[in-house]
Amino acid sequence: MTKGFAAETSITQKKNKLIRNDEPQGRLISWSPWPPANFQTRYPAFPFVLTLLILIISRWYISLLR
């Protein structure tokens, strides 16, 4: 240790830990800016919630037409 509290090797180990990530990187669809590749793991209930919203809004819209 030349200066400070940590050795130089610990700085490189911290950088390796920050860069290393187990989540998939990139995009689910290569040409699309959305969704990211980890979208399915972060929001597994998204298709279910979206389906419920569509059904609720469509029922509300149909009830307005009557």
Secondary structure as the mmCIF struct_conf table of DSSP 4:
data_model
#
loop_
_struct_conf.conf_type_id
_struct_conf.id
_struct_conf.beg_label_comp_id
_struct_conf.beg_label_asym_id
_struct_conf.beg_label_seq_id
_struct_conf.end_label_comp_id
_struct_conf.end_label_asym_id
_struct_conf.end_label_seq_id
BEND BEND1 LYS A 3 ALA A 6
HELX_RH_AL_P HELX_RH_AL_P1 GLU A 8 ILE A 19
BEND BEND2 GLU A 23 GLU A 23
BEND BEND3 GLY A 26 GLY A 26
STRN STRN1 ARG A 27 ARG A 27
BEND BEND4 LEU A 28 ILE A 29
TURN_TY1_P TURN_TY1_P1 SER A 30 TRP A 31
BEND BEND5 PRO A 33 PRO A 35
STRN STRN2 PRO A 36 PRO A 36
TURN_TY1_P TURN_TY1_P2 ALA A 37 ASN A 38
HELX_RH_AL_P HELX_RH_AL_P2 PHE A 39 ARG A 42
TURN_TY1_P TURN_TY1_P3 PRO A 44 ALA A 45
HELX_RH_AL_P HELX_RH_AL_P3 PHE A 46 LEU A 65
#
